[in-house]
Amino acid sequence: FSAIPGFGVPDSFEPNNALEQVATSALNQEISATLFPVGDQDFYSVPVASGHRGILTVSIDNPPPNLNLSVYLFQDNQEIGHWDRPPGQPFLCQWPIISRGSFTLKIIDGNRGIGEIGYNHEWNNQASSQPYRLKTTFEDLSDSTEPNNSAESATVLSLDTEFNGKIFPAGDQDWYSITIPSGKRGKLT
């Protein structure tokens, strides 16, 4: 790729305009890319190891001032989340990842149309040769004792052994059982 004078830096991740063209992993790295020309869409894969649960954080700093960025999250090619930002505003969002799948991000200029709330002709269907910076991270909150959401599936703990559990996602319950030898008394701490 070569830069066109007056048009900023080239986008080395193109073509990535459709789910079928996803080639670049965005996880745990910083990506600098553009939404150019008008109508450009950028798709990035977000590989999460099978069976891992946690929080996916997506941040975009230095967005072009004329773009109202929209970020979509897909799991197995089905949209599961969507966030919008006003023109030129930095972006930070988090999604709980609680099931297995293949995850993909889609980044576009907001597509609000005439008559929709928030429509502003100056910000709709814009492009920019100024790069945005994308960063994604995954905080692994996997718990080797899951599933243990009932008395019947309680995790057996040993006495005199330290244990750290995780309550994730919201609404999770963790049940544990211990056996106290006959004739013994003690204190749980």
C-alpha positions as CSV (number, residue, x, y, z in Angstrom):
1,F,0.0,0.0,0.0
2,S,1.2,3.5,-0.6
3,A,-0.2,6.7,0.8
4,I,-2.0,9.2,-1.4
5,P,-0.8,12.7,-0.6
6,G,-3.3,14.5,1.6
7,F,-5.1,11.3,2.5
8,G,-3.3,10.1,5.6
9,V,-1.8,6.6,6.1
10,P,-2.9,3.5,4.2
11,D,-5.0,0.9,6.0
12,S,-3.0,-2.3,5.9
13,F,-5.9,-4.4,7.2
14,E,-8.0,-4.0,4.0
15,P,-9.8,-5.7,2.6
16,N,-11.8,-6.5,5.8
17,N,-15.3,-5.2,4.7
18,A,-17.3,-8.3,5.5
19,L,-17.5,-11.2,8.0
20,E,-16.1,-13.4,5.3
21,Q,-13.0,-11.2,5.0
22,V,-12.0,-11.3,8.7
23,A,-8.3,-12.1,8.8
24,T,-6.8,-10.0,11.6
25,S,-6.9,-10.8,15.3
26,A,-7.6,-7.7,17.3
27,L,-7.1,-9.4,20.7
28,N,-4.3,-7.9,22.9
29,Q,-2.8,-5.7,20.3
30,E,-3.3,-2.1,19.1
31,I,-4.6,-1.7,15.6
32,S,-4.4,1.6,13.7
33,A,-6.9,1.6,10.8
34,T,-9.2,4.0,8.8
35,L,-12.8,4.1,7.7
36,F,-12.2,5.2,4.2
37,P,-13.9,5.6,1.7
38,V,-17.5,6.4,2.6
39,G,-19.3,3.1,3.5
40,D,-16.1,1.3,4.6
41,Q,-16.6,-1.3,7.3
42,D,-13.8,-2.9,9.3
43,F,-14.1,-6.5,10.7
44,Y,-11.7,-8.0,13.2
45,S,-11.6,-11.5,14.8
46,V,-11.4,-11.7,18.6
47,P,-10.2,-15.2,19.4
48,V,-11.3,-16.4,22.9
49,A,-10.1,-19.8,23.9
50,S,-12.8,-22.4,24.0
51,G,-14.5,-22.7,27.3
52,H,-13.1,-19.4,28.7
53,R,-15.4,-16.9,30.4
54,G,-14.6,-13.3,31.1
55,I,-14.8,-9.7,30.1
56,L,-14.0,-8.5,26.6
57,T,-13.0,-4.8,26.7
58,V,-13.0,-2.8,23.4
59,S,-11.5,0.7,23.3
60,I,-11.0,3.2,20.5
61,D,-9.0,6.3,21.2
62,N,-8.2,9.1,18.8
63,P,-11.3,8.7,16.7
64,P,-11.6,11.0,13.7
65,P,-13.7,14.1,14.7
66,N,-16.2,13.6,11.9
67,L,-17.1,9.9,12.6
68,N,-19.7,8.8,15.1
69,L,-18.3,5.3,15.5
70,S,-20.5,2.2,16.0
71,V,-19.1,-1.0,17.2
72,Y,-20.9,-4.4,16.9
73,L,-19.9,-7.7,18.5
74,F,-20.8,-10.9,16.7
75,Q,-20.7,-14.4,18.1
76,D,-20.8,-17.2,15.5
77,N,-21.8,-14.6,12.9
78,Q,-24.9,-13.4,15.0
79,E,-24.9,-9.9,16.4
80,I,-25.0,-10.0,20.2
81,G,-24.1,-6.4,21.1
82,H,-23.9,-2.8,19.7
83,W,-22.6,0.5,21.0
84,D,-22.5,4.0,19.4
85,R,-20.5,7.1,20.3
86,P,-21.0,10.8,19.3
87,P,-18.7,12.2,16.7
88,G,-15.0,12.2,17.7
89,Q,-15.6,10.7,21.1
90,P,-13.3,8.0,22.5
91,F,-14.9,4.6,22.9
92,L,-14.8,2.1,25.8
93,C,-17.2,-0.8,26.3
94,Q,-17.2,-4.2,27.9
95,W,-19.1,-7.4,27.1
96,P,-19.4,-10.4,29.3
97,I,-18.3,-13.5,27.4
98,I,-20.0,-16.5,29.0
99,S,-20.3,-19.1,26.2
100,R,-18.1,-20.7,23.6
101,G,-18.0,-19.2,20.1
102,S,-16.1,-17.3,17.5
103,F,-16.2,-13.6,18.1
104,T,-15.9,-10.8,15.6
105,L,-16.0,-6.9,15.9
106,K,-17.5,-4.7,13.2
107,I,-16.6,-1.0,13.2
108,I,-18.4,1.5,11.1
109,D,-19.4,5.2,10.9
110,G,-22.8,5.5,12.6
111,N,-25.6,5.0,10.2
112,R,-28.3,7.2,11.6
113,G,-30.6,8.3,8.8
114,I,-32.9,11.2,8.1
115,G,-35.7,11.4,10.7
116,E,-34.0,9.1,13.2
117,I,-33.1,10.4,16.7
118,G,-29.6,11.9,16.7
119,Y,-29.5,12.5,12.9
120,N,-27.1,15.1,11.8
121,H,-26.3,15.3,8.1
122,E,-22.7,16.4,8.9
123,W,-22.0,13.1,10.7
124,N,-23.9,10.6,8.7
125,N,-22.1,8.4,6.2
126,Q,-18.8,10.0,6.6
127,A,-15.2,8.7,5.9
128,S,-11.9,9.8,7.3
129,S,-8.3,9.1,6.3
130,Q,-7.3,9.8,9.9
131,P,-6.7,6.5,11.6
132,Y,-8.5,5.3,14.8
133,R,-6.7,3.2,17.3
134,L,-8.5,0.0,18.4
135,K,-7.4,-2.1,21.4
136,T,-9.2,-5.2,22.8
137,T,-8.4,-7.2,25.9
138,F,-9.9,-10.3,27.5
139,E,-9.9,-10.7,31.2
140,D,-10.2,-14.4,31.8
141,L,-12.7,-15.1,34.7
142,S,-12.9,-18.8,34.1
143,D,-13.6,-20.9,37.1
144,S,-12.5,-24.5,37.1
145,T,-15.2,-25.5,39.6
146,E,-18.1,-24.6,37.2
147,P,-20.7,-25.7,36.9
148,N,-21.5,-25.7,40.7
149,N,-24.7,-23.7,40.7
150,S,-26.7,-26.0,43.0
151,A,-26.3,-28.2,46.1
152,E,-26.3,-31.3,43.8
153,S,-23.3,-29.9,41.8
154,A,-21.4,-28.4,44.7
155,T,-17.6,-28.4,44.4
156,V,-15.9,-30.5,47.1
157,L,-13.3,-28.5,49.1
158,S,-10.6,-30.0,51.3
159,L,-10.1,-28.8,54.9
160,D,-7.0,-26.6,55.5
161,T,-6.9,-25.7,51.8
162,E,-7.2,-22.1,50.5
163,F,-9.6,-21.6,47.6
164,N,-10.6,-18.6,45.5
165,G,-13.8,-18.7,43.6
166,K,-15.4,-16.4,41.0
167,I,-19.0,-15.1,40.8
168,F,-19.4,-14.6,37.1
169,P,-21.6,-13.7,35.2
170,A,-24.1,-11.7,37.2
171,G,-26.5,-14.0,38.9
172,D,-24.0,-16.9,39.2
173,Q,-24.2,-19.0,42.3
174,D,-21.3,-21.1,43.6
175,W,-22.0,-24.0,45.9
176,Y,-19.2,-25.8,47.9
177,S,-19.2,-28.8,50.2
178,I,-16.8,-29.8,52.9
179,T,-16.7,-32.9,55.1
180,I,-15.9,-32.3,58.8
181,P,-14.6,-35.5,60.4
182,S,-16.9,-37.1,63.0
183,G,-16.5,-35.7,66.5
184,K,-14.5,-32.6,65.3
185,R,-15.5,-29.0,65.6
186,G,-14.1,-26.1,63.7
187,K,-14.5,-22.6,62.2
188,L,-14.8,-21.7,58.6
189,T,-12.7,-18.7,57.5
